Amino acid sequence: MSGSQVMIVMIVLIVSVASIIRARFNARHGIFEVRRGREQFIAPPADDGTKAELIKELEVLRERVKVLERIATDERQTRSIAAEIEALREK
């Protein structure tokens, strides 16, 4: 390879690496390319304790679904189901 060919390869390599680094940086900060060169900022989700709250709420909802599934699938009389629902409301 001659000196000019090596120089062209180096320029292409530098531009490629720079575009990859730029894309990673933009992705970390919520900037995504929408259409040919237009960029749109998409705010990353805030982690100010809301994630922990959502996880806790999800666990509570899963527990409720388990109880409702148990009530719906058990073959009990109507009175026992109504009593169990009232007992759950009192909790």
C-alpha positions as CSV (number, residue, x, y, z in Angstrom):
1,M,0.0,0.0,0.0
2,S,1.2,3.4,-0.8
3,G,1.2,6.3,1.6
4,S,-2.0,7.9,0.2
5,Q,-3.9,4.6,0.4
6,V,-2.9,4.2,4.1
7,M,-4.0,7.8,4.7
8,I,-7.4,7.2,3.1
9,V,-7.9,4.0,5.2
10,M,-6.9,5.9,8.4
11,I,-9.4,8.7,7.6
12,V,-12.2,6.2,7.0
13,L,-11.3,4.4,10.2
14,I,-11.3,7.6,12.3
15,V,-14.7,8.8,10.8
16,S,-16.2,5.4,11.5
17,V,-15.0,5.3,15.1
18,A,-16.1,8.8,15.7
19,S,-19.6,8.1,14.4
20,I,-19.9,5.0,16.7
21,I,-18.8,7.0,19.7
22,R,-21.3,9.8,18.8
23,A,-24.1,7.3,18.4
24,R,-23.4,5.7,21.8
25,F,-23.2,9.1,23.5
26,N,-26.5,10.2,21.9
27,A,-28.2,7.0,22.9
28,R,-27.1,7.3,26.5
29,H,-28.5,10.8,26.7
30,G,-31.8,10.0,24.9
31,I,-31.1,11.6,21.6
32,F,-32.2,9.5,18.6
33,E,-32.1,10.2,14.9
34,V,-35.7,10.4,13.6
35,R,-35.2,11.1,9.9
36,R,-32.1,11.8,7.9
37,G,-30.1,14.0,10.2
38,R,-33.0,15.2,12.3
39,E,-32.5,14.4,15.9
40,Q,-35.2,14.1,18.6
41,F,-34.6,14.3,22.4
42,I,-36.3,11.5,24.3
43,A,-35.8,12.0,28.0
44,P,-34.6,8.9,29.8
45,P,-36.8,7.7,32.7
46,A,-35.9,9.4,35.9
47,D,-34.7,7.1,38.7
48,D,-35.7,9.2,41.7
49,G,-37.2,6.3,43.6
50,T,-40.2,5.9,41.3
51,K,-38.7,2.6,40.0
52,A,-38.8,1.1,43.5
53,E,-42.3,2.4,44.0
54,L,-43.4,0.8,40.7
55,I,-41.8,-2.5,41.6
56,K,-43.5,-2.5,45.0
57,E,-46.9,-1.7,43.4
58,L,-46.4,-4.5,40.8
59,E,-45.8,-7.0,43.6
60,V,-49.0,-5.8,45.4
61,L,-51.0,-6.1,42.1
62,R,-49.5,-9.6,41.5
63,E,-50.6,-10.7,45.0
64,R,-54.1,-9.3,44.3
65,V,-54.3,-11.2,41.0
66,K,-53.3,-14.4,42.8
67,V,-56.0,-14.0,45.4
68,L,-58.6,-13.2,42.7
69,E,-57.5,-16.3,40.7
70,R,-57.8,-18.5,43.8
71,I,-61.3,-17.1,44.5
72,A,-62.4,-17.6,40.9
73,T,-61.1,-21.1,40.5
74,D,-62.0,-22.6,43.9
75,E,-65.3,-24.4,43.9
76,R,-66.8,-22.9,47.0
77,Q,-70.3,-21.8,47.8
78,T,-71.2,-18.2,47.3
79,R,-71.3,-17.4,51.0
80,S,-67.7,-18.5,51.6
81,I,-66.5,-16.5,48.6
82,A,-68.4,-13.4,49.9
83,A,-66.9,-13.9,53.4
84,E,-63.4,-14.2,51.9
85,I,-63.8,-11.0,49.9
86,E,-65.0,-9.1,53.0
87,A,-62.1,-10.5,55.0
88,L,-59.7,-9.2,52.2
89,R,-61.3,-5.8,52.2
90,E,-60.7,-5.5,56.0
91,K,-56.9,-6.0,55.5
